[in-house]
């Protein structure tokens, strides 16, 4: 690629700009609002986030548009991922409303931090330059650290934030180090130029592979793949559930975008090298995540290990290193985020002032307390276990198909055996809800908007399980239009 | 023509959802009636399938094809041949009985109970009607969810263990089958159509590996020795209706898998491993027969006798002769009626005495004469007495086995002695003799509902025993077609 004229078209970054403006407005408006009108900041935040989501899809890019001197790209993949991230954040906020209010976290700072974290994710998704990738990642991570620590009086939350921060900083260091190696080998940080340089040959392969190892490690850390998973259970358990949901949902979409930009966008020529690394990460995550999850008694911790295992399956799609595999991984990520929303949404719904429903036993007899919520949770659990007719089945189906397609039948067999182990602890939740008698008989109260959204979200798992084509097709379209 | 197969699948499922939606356990009577209407409607829509079925052709009939997931070339592809048709009828028929059987017995969460069985029924019809691998798999797996809940919610004291064991055991096999499906999709150049897989050339090594995957899946479902251990637990803990559906219907799904997938897709591997399967089947027939003999729990005894009877089915299939395969299929149908009846009989006793232990009974004939007469008939059918449906299938399989190898036939025939021994001995201990204890003396004979429930089954068992032709006529052409596939090497 020869010298491209530096362009500063703002249109491709319109969603980001909107969100930034909205975040600033919320920060300022919140300053002058009295405590009783706090919900106006909430609604402003929701408005900003949903408007951003709408804008992301409204300016749908059939062909990639570059701007800011080629450091920023808006393509179909980015549009879809941004839209979904925004919607995820909007749902997270809606599900968390009562939870945050009761715990004194229903504050302007929370909203602003969430919006900045979202902005970071969107930058990660759209970055076309290593530095911008790093900036997006840091903007997201720093906001997340602060969000987790917001509940100052909770020692557990502060500890979780500290752990996350220290390990997160280490991962950022790894990423920067890897990027510097790649810069050393190719002489550029521009994603497109890295690709052309590596393909052209004559690059110091050793140095490049060395850099790649660090970059992959950083990605694995962000995803929580074994052996970079240590932070994840502690953070999930320690953080207030609303923040756990925030950390566990939308950033997975951003991490997928981040990974695609780095591995598919910049380092596609090194596919053979990173395939091997992802294979090991995927294998370890699937097995360790599922096995360790069995012994958990805290549902947040259990879901944390389930996340680790799920990231293993997602990586399985990725390591096929073709559009078929990437789209399977993308589908996996999207559906996984949907299930995470319901599962943590349900944990928050069962919680009330002074009571965190974070033990498995808190789910006992849910069918007798509320058949409908029990049914939604049942769908979620079967979806995580990959049982049809829920969408989780097609997610597993797609990644296994991608692996078998490139000849990794043995990996597929290991993967299904690991999900058999996984099925046990998902079934246990169903058992607690349906076969046991309730311990806690307090009536379940929830705002009607939360209830409606959670129901739609839960039923979507079933509907998408019966008609998965449009989402599967959309993933393929988004990726083929972009790469 | 109406899409009868889709109706057969979706009418019960929609009825089940309606029961759940309309009734929140507040008004149990409404839930029962709605469920009964749903079940009868579900059976009614399957009758045109039989009426319009064209005999004399092995082709798929009532085919429905709609594009479903183009991303993976998955289609909503339905169709039945003479083999699957009979099981759809059996399933829809038994569902009516099951709903009826749970009429008074189930008092807690009635709507959920009825809905679970209706949804289950639709899913089972889906399994038998699917001609697309993924569609089949979706129904096959989804079946586990209602059954898991049925055992776990309405089951006996050890229900949680039984439910989880049932689920995980079945899941183990079906996950491997999923990998096998995806592999076939990959080598067939992107097709999930089962009929296209019939034409797919495969090397022996590939066939053997696929055989292992399919075999594990279906053998667990059948269940074959030694992967049968989930069945006694599940049967014993499940409520009566659950046991009936498990024995009469879901076991058939496993055996059906052999004729729909294993034999025609992997003919060479099937021939190569036939002796292995026949050995396992004979072990099931003889060893499990002995195990059944020593059971103290009536439900367990019938559960073990189910395993032994299903051993006959797999034995018949792997003889690769028309008589053997047809015998196996007739045995499946007969077992569907007889085991359903046996479990209902135990249910009748259990509802009154809350005990399944043989030792707690004795002399029931004195207090429940009408019931004893019906139970006698089913016991005889279970033992394979000529004139009952139990005889026809067993006799055909034994005949086929003797033709293939005398000693296989001889060992298979041992079942006639063992089956009579464990069934009639149980009958003697429970029904005959002097009345033991006040509770047996206070037993009331079957109610009108129970009587007609059992009498209907008795009618079918006798009819099939005396005149099996309507059943064999339907399957004949399809079996011939199947054997043509089995005979054609794919190497």
Interface residues (C-beta under 8 A of the other chain):
Chain A: X367 X371 X378 X382 X387 X388 X389 X393 X394 X397 X398 X400 X401 X404 X405 X409 X412 X413 X416 X417 X419 X420 X423 X424 X427 X428 X430 X431 X434 X435 X468 X469 X472 X473 X476
Chain B: X24 X68 X69 X70 X71 X72 X112 X134 X137 X138 X141 X142 X144 X145 X148 X149 X152 X153 X159 X160 X163 X164 X167 X168 X171 X172 X175 X176 X178 X179 X182 X183 X185 X186
